[in-house]
Amino acid sequence: MHTVAILVLDNVVPFDMATPFQMFGWTRLPDGRRPYRVRLCAESPEVPTEGFALRIDRGLDGLADADTIIVPGCDSTGAPSPGVVTALREAARAGTRIASVCVGAFVLAEAGLLDGLRATTHWMATDDLARRFPRVEVEPDVLYVDNGQVLTSAGAAAGLDMCLHMIRQDLGSAVAAHTARMAVVPLEREGGQAQFIVHEHPPVPRGSALEPLLEWIEDNLAKEVTLAEMAQRSGMSERTLSRRFREQTGTTALQWLLRARVRRAQYLLENSDHPIERIARQAGFGSPTAFRDRFRRVVGTTPHAYRSAFQGKPAIRVQT
């Protein structure tokens, strides 16, 4: 049997821990046998988490003979202990497959296991991961990253996608599909975690000279808006406007306009039954084809798939 060891750290996120425990535990071969042996390991016998404590039978020595180690996220900004770091490094040197769920990526990064590799984590933590660990190539929009020996997943339910990917690699699509049916989730989801992020407005200081212009752009998204027209309304030359825009928003005027149009389209897809062609016009895209192309590039999925997933469901909106 393939042994999966889940490393349970203090203040572990219960969902992140339960996801691999259940997914690998539910897996069955065609003849009904269990292909995985799943164990929980911790540095101490009792692990505190929000609302309750966990009793764990195996210590860090339970990682030594594991075929796969999974590190769930934990609600803690502190670095892992030297014992945890040593155990993970020794496992990596032995060729053990190591994966993280959500912010468990920070533990792998602290151990140096992500240096020079692509990685992801929960979208709210991707900037922090990139800042703290500059040798890690952070990919904020994907559900998981597979580097071969080391894998990382995005936040929360993306751990399901990563586990199914690992099961499919180990045992094939038929076994993975059966596990997905047991978990009542799709074997593959379209798009990445970019579709779950709705950026309310790119940052601009209150009282900025650009504020009236940005409000005007929001009110006129359905119309053709050019850089020359924006410059004229702001009383600046195009060159000056471009420089001020980048200084105050961190992006160009046309990129800000395109993002605003995508935000408008997301709102309409969530809250209306308008056909895609009408939404393309209402958001100011020149054609449904241009709309679909831009939407997929920004959101990571198609307008139709986005509507199916989010219509009538409030999105989490964040200022970035």
PECORKA-V50979 format. One record per pair of residues at least 24 apart in sequence whose ideal C-beta (glycine too) atoms are under 10 Angstrom apart, sorted by the first residue. I is the first residue (numbers start at 1). GAP is how many residues later the second one is. If there is no record, write none. Layout:
# PECORKA-V50979
i = (I/I)
gap = (GAP/GAP)
This chain:
# PECORKA-V50979
i = (1/1/1/1/1/1/1/2/2/2/2/2/2/2/2/2/2/2/2/2/2/3/3/3/3/3/3/3/3/3/3/3/3/4/4/4/4/4/4/4/4/4/4/4/4/4/5/5/5/5/5/5/5/5/5/5/5/5/5/5/5/5/5/5/5/5/5/6/6/6/6/6/6/6/6/6/6/6/6/6/6/6/6/6/7/7/7/7/7/7/7/7/7/7/7/7/7/7/7/7/7/7/7/7/7/7/7/8/8/8/8/8/8/8/8/8/8/8/8/8/9/9/9/9/9/9/9/9/9/9/9/9/9/9/9/9/10/10/10/10/10/10/10/10/10/10/10/10/10/10/11/11/11/11/11/11/11/11/11/11/12/12/12/12/12/12/12/12/12/12/12/12/12/12/12/12/13/13/13/13/13/13/13/13/13/13/13/13/13/13/13/14/14/14/14/14/14/15/15/15/15/15/15/15/15/16/16/16/16/16/16/16/16/16/16/16/16/16/16/16/16/17/17/17/17/17/17/17/17/17/17/17/18/18/19/19/19/19/19/19/19/19/19/19/19/19/19/19/20/20/20/20/20/20/20/20/20/20/20/20/21/21/21/22/22/22/22/22/23/23/23/23/23/23/23/23/23/23/23/23/23/23/24/24/24/24/24/24/24/25/25/26/26/26/26/26/26/26/26/27/27/27/27/27/27/27/27/27/27/27/28/28/28/28/28/29/29/29/29/29/30/30/30/30/30/35/35/35/35/36/36/36/36/36/36/37/37/38/38/38/39/39/41/41/41/42/43/43/43/43/43/44/47/49/49/50/59/59/60/60/60/60/60/60/61/62/63/63/63/63/63/63/63/64/64/64/64/65/65/65/66/66/66/66/66/67/67/67/67/68/68/68/68/68/68/68/69/69/69/69/69/69/70/70/70/70/70/70/70/70/70/70/70/70/71/71/71/71/71/71/71/71/71/71/71/71/71/71/72/72/72/72/72/72/72/72/72/73/73/73/73/73/73/73/73/73/73/73/73/73/73/73/74/74/74/74/74/75/76/76/76/77/77/77/77/78/78/79/79/79/79/79/80/80/80/80/80/84/84/85/85/85/85/86/87/88/88/89/91/92/92/95/96/96/97/97/97/97/97/97/97/97/98/98/98/98/98/99/99/99/99/99/99/99/99/99/99/99/99/99/99/100/100/100/100/100/100/100/100/101/101/101/101/101/101/101/101/101/101/101/101/101/102/102/102/102/102/102/102/102/103/103/103/104/104/104/105/105/105/105/105/105/105/105/105/105/106/106/106/108/108/108/108/108/109/109/109/109/109/112/113/113/113/113/114/114/114/114/114/116/117/117/117/117/117/117/117/118/118/118/118/118/118/119/119/119/119/119/119/119/120/120/120/120/120/120/120/120/120/120/120/121/121/121/121/121/121/121/122/122/122/122/122/122/122/123/123/123/123/123/123/123/123/123/123/123/124/124/124/124/125/125/126/126/126/126/127/139/139/140/140/140/140/141/141/141/141/141/141/141/141/141/141/142/142/142/142/142/143/143/143/143/143/143/143/143/143/144/144/153/154/154/154/154/155/155/156/156/157/157/157/157/158/158/158/158/160/160/160/161/161/161/161/161/161/161/164/164/189/189/189/190/190/190/190/190/190/190/190/190/191/191/191/191/191/191/191/191/192/192/192/193/194/194/194/194/194/194/195/195/195/195/195/195/195/195/195/195/195/195/195/196/196/196/196/196/196/197/197/197/197/197/197/197/197/197/198/198/198/198/198/198/198/198/198/198/198/198/198/199/199/199/199/199/199/199/199/199/199/200/200/200/200/200/201/201/201/201/201/201/201/201/202/202/202/202/202/202/202/202/202/202/202/202/203/203/203/203/203/203/204/204/204/204/204/205/205/208/208/208/208/209/209/209/209/209/209/210/210/210/210/210/210/210/210/210/210/211/213/213/213/213/213/214/214/214/214/214/214/214/217/217/217/217/217/217/218/218/218/218/220/220/221/221/221/221/221/221/221/221/221/221/222/222/222/222/222/222/222/223/224/224/225/225/225/225/225/225/226/226/226/227/227/227/227/230/230/230/250/257/258/258/258/258/258/258/259/259/260/261/261/261/261/261/262/262/262/262/262/262/262/263/263/265/265/265/265/265/265/265/265/266/266/266/266/266/266/266/266/266/267/267/268/268/269/269/269/269/269/269/269/269/269/269/269/270/270/270/270/270/270/270/270/270/271/271/271/271/272/272/273/273/274/276/276/276/276/279/279)
gap = (32/33/34/35/36/37/66/25/32/33/34/35/36/64/65/66/95/164/165/168/169/33/34/35/36/59/60/62/63/64/65/66/93/32/33/34/35/62/63/64/65/66/93/95/159/162/32/33/34/35/36/53/55/57/58/59/60/61/62/63/64/65/66/82/86/91/93/32/33/34/35/36/50/52/56/57/60/62/63/64/65/66/93/95/33/34/35/36/49/53/55/56/59/62/63/64/65/67/73/77/80/81/84/91/93/97/100/32/33/34/35/36/39/41/46/48/50/63/64/66/33/34/38/40/62/63/64/65/66/67/69/71/72/75/95/98/32/33/34/36/37/38/39/44/64/65/66/68/70/71/36/37/38/39/62/63/64/65/66/67/28/30/35/36/37/38/42/44/59/60/61/62/63/64/89/92/36/37/59/60/61/62/63/88/89/90/91/109/142/143/146/35/36/37/38/40/58/57/58/86/87/140/141/142/144/54/55/56/57/58/59/84/85/86/87/88/106/137/139/140/143/30/32/37/53/54/55/56/57/84/87/142/54/141/51/53/82/83/134/137/138/139/140/141/142/143/144/164/48/50/51/52/79/81/133/139/140/142/143/146/49/51/142/138/141/157/160/161/47/136/137/139/140/141/143/144/153/156/157/159/160/162/44/46/139/142/143/146/155/154/157/137/141/152/153/154/155/156/157/136/137/139/140/143/144/148/149/151/152/155/143/147/150/151/154/142/143/145/146/149/141/142/144/145/148/132/135/136/140/31/32/130/131/134/135/29/30/28/30/32/24/27/25/28/46/42/37/38/40/41/44/37/27/25/26/25/24/28/24/26/27/28/30/31/26/25/24/25/27/28/31/33/35/26/27/30/32/26/29/31/25/28/30/31/32/28/29/30/103/28/29/30/31/83/98/102/27/28/29/30/31/39/27/28/29/30/31/34/81/83/89/92/93/96/27/28/29/30/31/32/33/34/35/36/37/40/42/81/27/28/29/30/31/32/35/81/87/27/28/29/30/31/32/33/34/48/49/52/80/82/83/86/28/29/30/32/33/28/27/30/31/26/29/51/55/28/32/27/28/30/31/32/26/27/28/30/31/26/27/25/26/27/28/25/24/24/25/24/58/57/58/54/53/54/49/51/52/53/54/69/72/73/49/51/52/53/54/45/46/47/48/50/51/52/53/54/60/63/64/66/67/44/45/50/51/52/53/59/62/43/50/51/52/53/54/55/56/57/58/59/61/62/50/51/52/53/54/55/56/57/25/26/52/48/49/55/24/28/31/33/40/45/46/47/48/49/26/27/30/25/28/42/43/44/24/26/27/29/43/24/34/36/37/39/24/31/33/36/38/31/28/30/31/32/33/34/35/24/27/28/29/32/34/25/26/28/31/32/33/34/24/25/31/32/33/34/35/38/42/72/73/24/31/32/33/34/37/72/31/32/33/34/36/71/74/31/32/35/69/70/71/73/74/193/195/197/31/73/192/194/29/30/28/29/67/71/193/53/54/52/53/54/57/50/51/52/53/54/55/56/157/158/159/49/50/51/52/158/45/46/48/49/50/51/52/53/157/48/49/40/38/39/40/42/38/41/37/40/28/32/36/39/31/34/35/38/25/26/29/24/25/26/27/28/31/32/24/25/112/116/120/106/110/111/112/114/115/116/118/119/105/108/109/110/111/114/115/118/107/108/109/107/102/103/104/105/106/107/71/100/101/103/104/105/106/107/110/111/114/115/120/103/104/113/114/119/120/69/101/102/103/118/119/120/121/123/64/65/68/69/72/101/112/116/117/118/119/120/122/60/61/63/64/67/99/118/119/120/121/63/117/118/119/120/48/55/58/59/62/116/118/119/43/46/47/48/49/53/54/57/58/61/117/118/45/46/47/48/116/117/41/44/45/46/52/43/44/36/39/40/41/25/26/27/32/35/39/24/26/31/34/35/37/38/39/43/46/37/28/31/32/40/43/31/34/35/39/42/43/46/36/39/40/43/44/67/39/42/45/46/37/64/36/39/40/42/43/44/61/62/63/64/39/42/59/60/61/62/63/61/60/62/28/29/32/35/36/59/27/28/31/25/26/27/30/24/26/27/70/27/25/26/27/36/39/40/35/39/24/24/30/33/34/37/29/32/33/35/36/37/41/35/54/26/29/30/33/34/38/41/42/29/32/33/37/40/41/44/49/51/48/50/35/39/26/30/34/35/36/37/38/39/40/41/42/36/37/39/40/41/42/43/44/45/39/40/41/43/35/39/34/38/33/26/27/28/31/24/28)
